[in-house]
Amino acid sequence: MKHFDCIIVGSGPAGLGAAFELKEKLPKTSILILERSKISSGGLRNDCKMNFTFPVGFPTEYWTKESATYYLEKIENFLKPKILKKNKFDVYSKRAERIGVELLQIRQSHLGTDGGIKLIHELVERLKKLDVIFSFNEEVKSAEKEKRILHTNKNIYSFGNLIVAPGRHGFDFLRCFMKNCGIDFKDNSIDVGIRIETRLEHYPIVKDYYDPKFLFPERTRTFCTNSGNAHVVQEKYETADGHLYYSVNGHAYSNDMKPNGLVNFAVLRTVSFTEPIASGQDYAEYLGLLAMLTGGGHPIMQRIGDFRMRTRTTADGLNNDLYDFEPTLKNATPGDISLAMPSKFLDSIWRALKKLDTIVPGVLHPSTIMYYPEIKLYANKPVFANDNFMATDNIYLIGDGAGTSRGITGAWASGMRAAEDIAGI
Ligand SMILES: Cc1cc2nc3c(=O)[nH]c(=O)nc-3n(C[C@H](O)[C@H](O)[C@H](O)COP(=O)(O)OP(=O)(O)OC[C@H]3O[C@@H](n4cnc5c(N)ncnc54)[C@H](O)[C@@H]3O)c2cc1C
């Protein structure tokens, strides 16, 4: 059985951040990174907008402004991103303030999906030069905590320390892993919302501020804006009992690609459950399945014009007169999202959209499309044994999957924090 001083599960930003930090602090330590895909998945590979301002991506229960800023500066020095310029920030910000909305001033870079893939390859090569071993297409199944043994679909390894960073897609894996290792957790928060797709001229703010982050009342916000060569996509999820559902998302290619004249962004509402709902995951899965039932197995799309008239969107109605652009998510089903989305989410989001239309007039053009569902499963939040994400002896749980981050830079920072703990700093 092969032994490594540290095994890292997942090659997303959390896993990579941990590996770089460990190699800096303990150059001789042997590291194996296990990745179930053929390349790291998640946001590094999709659009790759990196945010360098607290609190974006940093859950405040684990991070203070000071602690996050310390790591953000280190990450910025390491990755050397090109920070995007913003124009007319004050104009939009004042309009927002007047109606009780906050526009966040964020330092952000944008590589695009093609640029993100290039970055992943560069980072993997840098780590290989530091003698970090990668095994792609190898999926971790379970661990024997006391014996410090890890089982994958191909091998059995022993480890000194284990860093588990499986991301949001590793939700079920992490839940089983924690149950087997006797780690307590809770998962009571979710974000549910829609993705808007519209013409660039109906949301021109993106020319001045690539990914404008508006905070509305009722824990509702804009999230992950894409423009240039922008596309709405669907991601497949599997429920705990094996049913499939899709959640929408968005991405864009780098500035080198020909623009398609469209913009997409999410509007999400966060809800934290109390008794008797114990699991945000279970609730989100029901919503995902209801959306699939309503959309015939696909996400639903509805034009704003139809939504205002309280009628469903039809395939015919998508192509005439005012309804003047082709949706980029071709297999979404034209329909009525109010059949599938609980009013707790829909009402807050509609109120937020009306405010947004006051700040950026035109976004609620009748041709604008709303796609549903966009569901973010935040995490199975473990009960940690220390402040640096150690859940039990020698096992660290980090990144978005464990709820210690909500974005690329936060995930990277959580990896650094776990690595520092291992190095005894
Ligand atoms: C489509 C999309 C676009 C996004 N865009 C952005 C963005 O522009 N900016 C931003 O800040 N954030 C973005 N995000 C969020 C961002 O992806 C996450 O915040 C970040 O990637 C979390 O990092 P992580 O390392 O925790 O998890 P991930 O990046 O998800 O990495 C986890 C890795 O673990 C692997 N894995 C899971 N289970 C196992 C297992 N059992 N065995 C082995 N490997 C396993 C997965 O394949 C994956 O590669 C986006 C997310 C998505 C899905």
The ligand as an SDF file (V2000), in Angstrom:
LIG
                    3D

 53 58  0  0  0  0  0  0  0  0999 V2000
  -20.4810   26.3840  -13.5890 C   0  0  0  0  0  0  0  0  0  0  0  0
  -19.8270   27.0690  -12.4050 C   0  0  0  0  0  0  0  0  0  0  0  0
  -19.2860   28.3290  -12.5530 C   0  0  0  0  0  0  0  0  0  0  0  0
  -18.6790   28.9440  -11.4760 C   0  0  0  0  0  0  0  0  0  0  0  0
  -18.0960   30.1500  -11.6700 N   0  0  0  0  0  0  0  0  0  0  0  0
  -17.4040   30.7190  -10.6630 C   0  0  0  0  0  0  0  0  0  0  0  0
  -16.6760   31.8910  -10.8680 C   0  0  0  0  0  0  0  0  0  0  0  0
  -16.6340   32.4270  -11.9780 O   0  0  0  0  0  0  0  0  0  0  0  0
  -16.0240   32.4530   -9.8080 N   0  0  0  0  0  0  0  0  0  0  0  0
  -16.0240   31.8720   -8.5680 C   0  0  0  0  0  0  0  0  0  0  0  0
  -15.3880   32.4100   -7.6470 O   0  0  0  0  0  0  0  0  0  0  0  0
  -16.6880   30.7380   -8.3430 N   0  0  0  0  0  0  0  0  0  0  0  0
  -17.3710   30.1450   -9.3640 C   0  0  0  0  0  0  0  0  0  0  0  0
  -18.0390   28.9860   -9.1390 N   0  0  0  0  0  0  0  0  0  0  0  0
  -17.9460   28.4050   -7.8000 C   0  0  0  0  0  0  0  0  0  0  0  0
  -16.5990   27.7280   -7.6920 C   0  0  0  0  0  0  0  0  0  0  0  0
  -16.5690   26.6980   -8.6240 O   0  0  0  0  0  0  0  0  0  0  0  0
  -16.3740   27.1440   -6.3400 C   0  0  0  0  0  0  0  0  0  0  0  0
  -16.5190   28.1350   -5.3600 O   0  0  0  0  0  0  0  0  0  0  0  0
  -14.9630   26.5610   -6.2170 C   0  0  0  0  0  0  0  0  0  0  0  0
  -14.5990   25.8350   -7.3530 O   0  0  0  0  0  0  0  0  0  0  0  0
  -14.9290   25.6620   -4.9970 C   0  0  0  0  0  0  0  0  0  0  0  0
  -13.6910   25.0540   -4.9500 O   0  0  0  0  0  0  0  0  0  0  0  0
  -13.5210   23.6170   -4.2970 P   0  0  0  0  0  0  0  0  0  0  0  0
  -12.1020   23.2760   -4.4830 O   0  0  0  0  0  0  0  0  0  0  0  0
  -14.1320   23.6170   -2.9670 O   0  0  0  0  0  0  0  0  0  0  0  0
  -14.4360   22.6450   -5.1870 O   0  0  0  0  0  0  0  0  0  0  0  0
  -14.4050   22.3020   -6.7430 P   0  0  0  0  0  0  0  0  0  0  0  0
  -13.7750   23.3660   -7.5240 O   0  0  0  0  0  0  0  0  0  0  0  0
  -15.7860   21.8760   -7.0840 O   0  0  0  0  0  0  0  0  0  0  0  0
  -13.4410   21.0570   -6.8130 O   0  0  0  0  0  0  0  0  0  0  0  0
  -13.7650   19.8400   -6.2030 C   0  0  0  0  0  0  0  0  0  0  0  0
  -13.1060   18.7420   -6.9990 C   0  0  0  0  0  0  0  0  0  0  0  0
  -13.2320   17.5330   -6.2820 O   0  0  0  0  0  0  0  0  0  0  0  0
  -13.5180   16.4940   -7.1780 C   0  0  0  0  0  0  0  0  0  0  0  0
  -14.1700   15.4290   -6.4270 N   0  0  0  0  0  0  0  0  0  0  0  0
  -15.3980   15.4480   -5.8630 C   0  0  0  0  0  0  0  0  0  0  0  0
  -15.6540   14.2960   -5.2280 N   0  0  0  0  0  0  0  0  0  0  0  0
  -14.5480   13.5300   -5.3890 C   0  0  0  0  0  0  0  0  0  0  0  0
  -14.2000   12.2140   -4.9670 C   0  0  0  0  0  0  0  0  0  0  0  0
  -15.0380   11.4550   -4.2340 N   0  0  0  0  0  0  0  0  0  0  0  0
  -12.9860   11.7290   -5.3130 N   0  0  0  0  0  0  0  0  0  0  0  0
  -12.1190   12.4760   -6.0620 C   0  0  0  0  0  0  0  0  0  0  0  0
  -12.4070   13.7260   -6.4970 N   0  0  0  0  0  0  0  0  0  0  0  0
  -13.5980   14.2520   -6.1530 C   0  0  0  0  0  0  0  0  0  0  0  0
  -14.3940   17.1490   -8.2240 C   0  0  0  0  0  0  0  0  0  0  0  0
  -14.3700   16.4470   -9.4510 O   0  0  0  0  0  0  0  0  0  0  0  0
  -13.7810   18.5310   -8.3370 C   0  0  0  0  0  0  0  0  0  0  0  0
  -12.8210   18.6410   -9.3670 O   0  0  0  0  0  0  0  0  0  0  0  0
  -18.6490   28.3350  -10.2110 C   0  0  0  0  0  0  0  0  0  0  0  0
  -19.2110   27.0610  -10.0620 C   0  0  0  0  0  0  0  0  0  0  0  0
  -19.7720   26.4250  -11.1450 C   0  0  0  0  0  0  0  0  0  0  0  0
  -20.3440   25.0510  -10.9510 C   0  0  0  0  0  0  0  0  0  0  0  0
  1  2  1  0
  2  3  1  0
  2 52  2  0
  3  4  2  0
  4  5  1  0
  4 50  1  0
  5  6  2  0
  6  7  1  0
  6 13  1  0
  7  8  2  0
  7  9  1  0
  9 10  1  0
 10 11  2  0
 10 12  1  0
 12 13  2  0
 13 14  1  0
 14 15  1  0
 14 50  1  0
 15 16  1  0
 16 17  1  0
 16 18  1  0
 18 19  1  0
 18 20  1  0
 20 21  1  0
 20 22  1  0
 22 23  1  0
 23 24  1  0
 24 25  2  0
 24 26  1  0
 24 27  1  0
 27 28  1  0
 28 29  2  0
 28 30  1  0
 28 31  1  0
 31 32  1  0
 32 33  1  0
 33 34  1  0
 33 48  1  0
 34 35  1  0
 35 36  1  0
 35 46  1  0
 36 37  1  0
 36 45  1  0
 37 38  2  0
 38 39  1  0
 39 40  1  0
 39 45  2  0
 40 41  1  0
 40 42  2  0
 42 43  1  0
 43 44  2  0
 44 45  1  0
 46 47  1  0
 46 48  1  0
 48 49  1  0
 50 51  2  0
 51 52  1  0
 52 53  1  0
M  END
$$$$
